[in-house]
């Protein structure tokens, strides 16, 4: 065998090994995502899309590619990274494996052009489908977490902001909104980025109050808008379909308008007068009862709610509440969070 023939054979074997490894990688990643779509989200559409993508990849995973596999001689099997051994939440698992599939499809697209032109084209089309799958998956995951959240912490400016929020997360909190109306933008951005990181570590949703730009910069899960903030449609255009958008409402008209405009959730209140909404009269328990009867999206009673009046709010029909001072202004946020969650669960 001449040098040219040997080189050509070496290239073909190496090419097949690359394709085999990345077909395995893409199919494994899709299966991990598919299992959560099926058993975690109960989403038949997403499950079906994952299954079809796996089957299309299996079509290209031919016997000659498998025959080129040399696991004992693979220099990469012993290589790892500390981040690969850490998965802090289901969302982290999903994001890691979607990225794994996308990277593998890009490799398959490029080397597939050499091996079989149609393979390169097919993998390119699948890669774009996985981008869409990712958006739908993240939107579904966030929507599910939102629907399951019983307690929503809205922060207030404090010197121990990060330790208080983390303490509440240790107590089981799963939804946090960063709210600060007075700090400079650079401070708010740094705070939002730090809080986003802390929330990700605990698998909690992180929302930014009012500011879509800060939500984007901090890679937040969404934004919460007041009645005087930008329209929901514009926020959706800027944030994309997979992010959450909440809207404060103070009366039945606000509620129905927010739902019609496409809000993912609403705040209902203020139930009681509160210094965080200075000058705004309490909407009262009657509005809570109205929301319980008419709201068709997740909603949180908010405004002056704490352990002393939570039962009355629950009796009026609220299953989920948002609090500020009840957690931000206490000495033991972890314990108080646990107590509030237990009270919410017992009244469900």
N, C-alpha and C positions, 0 to 999 in steps of 0.2 A: 504493500500500500504506500503510495507516494505521500509526501508532506501535504500537498493540497487536498488529497482525499482524506487524510487523517484529520486535517484542520476542519474540513467540511463536516465530517462525522462528529467531531468534538462539539462544533457549534450546534448541530442538530440535537445531540443528546442534552447539551446544556439548555437549549431552548425548551425542550420538552420538560425538563426538570423544573424550570421556572414556571411554565404554564401549569404543570401538575400541582405544584406547591400553592400557586395562587388560586387555582380552582378550588382546592381543598379549603383554603383560607376564606374565600368568599362564601362558599356553601356553608361552612361551619358558622361564620358570623351571621348569615341569614337565618340559620336554624335557631340560634340564640335569640335573635330579635323576634322570630316567628312564635316562639314559645310564649313570650310575654304578650304579644298581640293576641294570642289565643286564650291563654289562661289568666293573664293579668288585666288586659283591657277588654276582653270579650268582644273583640272587633273582627268580625268575619271578613270584612273587606281588606284590612291590612294583613290578616293571616293569609288570605288567598293570594295577595300580591307577593308576599314572601315565598310562598310555596311555588308559584309560577316562576319566579326568578331562580329558585333553586333547580327547578326542573329544566329550565333553559340552559343553565350552566352545566347540568349533568349531561345534556346533549353533546357538549363540547369536551366532556371529560372522558375521552376515548381510551381504549385499551393500550394504544401505543404510548400515550402520555403516562399512564399509570406504570407501564413497564420501565420507564426511564427513572422511576423513583429510586433513590439511594439514601434512605434515612440514616444508616450508620455512617455514610461518608459525607453527610450534610454538615458543613462548617457552621451553620446557623442554629442548629438545634440546642446548643449549649448557651447561646446568647440570650440575655434577658435584660429587663430594666425594672427598677423598683416599683415604678408605677403600674406595671403589669400584674403585680402581686396585690395591688390595693384596689378595692372597689367599695366606695363609701355608700353607695345607694344603687337602687335599680336603674335610676336615670343614668348614673355613671356607667353601669354595665351596657346599657343601650347605646349611649353615645360612643363608647369605646368600640363596640362591635359594628356600628354603622360606619364609623371611620375605617375600620378594618376592611369592610366590604368595599368601600369606595376606593381605597388604596389598591386593593387586589384587582378590582376591575380596571383601574387605570393601567396597571402592569399588564393585565391580559389584553387590553386594547392595543397597547404599543407593541408588545412581542407577538400578539396575535396577528398583527399586520404582516409580520415576516412568515409566520407559520401557515396562516390561512387567512386571506384578506377578509372573508366573510366573518371570521371570528372577531377580528378587530372591530368591524362595524357593529356586530351584535353586542359586544361588550361595551362599546361606547353608548349605545342606546340604553343598555341596562344601567349604566352608571347614572344617566340622567333620571331614570326611573327611581333609582335609589335616593337621589337627592329629594325627589318628591315624597318618597316613602319616609325619609327622615323628617321632613316638615310635618307630615301627617302624624307620624309617631310621636314627636315631641309635643305637638298640639294635644293629642289624645292623652298623653301621659300627664301633662300639666292640668288638663281639664279634669282628669280623674282625681288627681291630688287635691285640686280645688274643691271638688264636690265632697271629698271625704274630710276636709278640714272643718273642725268644730270651733277652733279658737284662733283668732287673727290678732297678732300684735302689731300695733301702729306705734312706732317709736316717737319719742320726744327728745329734744336736745338735753344731753347730760354728759358729764365728764366720764362716766363709766358705761358708755353706750355699748361697746363691743362685749364687755364682760356680762352686762345685763342680758343682752340678746342671747349670748351663748348659754347663759344659765337657764334661760327660758327654753331654749332648744333642748337642753339636757333633760328638761322636765316633760318633753313630748310635744312641744310646739312644732307645727309644720308649715306655718304661713307667717311671713314677716313683711311689713311695709316700712320703708325708711321715709320718715317725714321730718323735714327741717326747713322752716320758712325763712330763717334769718341768716344762716351761715353763708359765707362766700362760696362761689361755685367750685373753686378748687378744693375747698374743705369738703363740700358735699360730694364731689366726685370721689375723693379718696375714701370717704366714709362709705359711700355706696359700693365701691369696689371691694372694700374689706368685708362689709356685711354680706355681699354676694358670695364671697369665698367661704365665709363662715357657714352660711346657709347651705351651700353645696356640700360641705363636709358632713352636714347632718341630714342631707336629703330633703331639705325644706324649700318651699317656694319663696322667692324674693321679689318684692314689688317696690317700685319707686313711686313716691307721691308726686303728682303733677307733671314732672319733667320727663318728657319722652327722650330728650337728648341724653340725659343722665342715665336713663334706663338702658339705652342703646350702648352707651360708653361702658357701663358696668356689667353688660351682658346679663341684665336682669330677666326674670321670667315674665315681667309685664310692668304695667303702669296703672296707677289709680288716679282718675281725673275727677276734679270737682265740677260743679255746675257751670263755672265761669271759665273752665279750661278749654283746650282745643276740641273740636268735634271728634267723636269716636271714629268716624270714617277716616279722618286724616291720621289719627294715631295708628289705626290699623294699617294704613298705607305705609307709614314710616317704620312700624315695628314688624310687619309681616303677619301672616296668618297663624303662626305657631305661638305667639306671645299672648298673654292674658291682658285684658283691659277691663278695669273696674270703674264704676261711676258712683259718686255720692248722690243719694236721693233724699229728699226731705218731705215729699208729699206724693200722693198717688199719681199725679201728672208726671212728676219726675221719674217715677218707677216705670210707667208704661213707655215713656219716651226713651229711656235708657235701654229697655229691652228691645224696642223697635229699631233702635240705632245699632244694635249688635253688641252690647256690652256682654262680657263673659260672666260678670257678677255685679252685684250692687251693694252699697252700704245703705242701711235703713236707719235714719235718725236725724239729729241726735235724740235718743230716747229720753234722756234726762239732760238738763242743762249742764254744760261742761266748759271749763276754761279753755279747752283746745278749740272750741267753736264759740269764741266770745262774741256776744251780741246776737247769736242765733237762738231763737226760742226753741224749746224742746218740742219735738214732734209727738212725743208721748207714746203710750202703749197702744193707742188706737191705730196708729200707723203701723206698728208691729203686727197687729191683728190683720190689717189690710194686706200687708206683704205676705203673711202666712196664707192668705186666701187667694192671692192673685199673682204672686211672683212665679215665673216659669223658669228662672235661672237661679243659681246659687245666690244667697243673700246673707248678709251679716248685720244683725242689730248692733248699733254702735252709739256711743255717747253716754258717758257717766256710768257705765256698767262695771260692777265689781261683785264680789262674793255676797255682799249684803242685799243686793237687789236682783241678782241673776235669776233666782227662782221666779220672780214676777215676770221677767222678760220671757222666760221659757214658757210660763203658763199662758202668755199672750200668743205663743206660737213660734218663737224663735228657737231653732235647733243649733244655730251657729252665731257667735258673737265676736265683735272686735273690741279690744280694750287698749287703753293707753296707760293711764296712771295705775291701774290695778296691777300691772306688772313692772312698769318702768320706775315707779316710785316706792317700791317695797324693798325690804332688806334681804329677803330670800326669794328671788324670782323663780328658782327651780321648784321650790315647795309650793308656792302660790300657783304656778302654772299647773302643776299636778293636781292641786285641789280644784282649780277651775275646770280642768278637763274631766275630773271625776264627777263633779257636779253636773256638767253638761251631759256626760254619759248616763248618769243615774236618772236624769230628767228626760232622756230621749224616749 
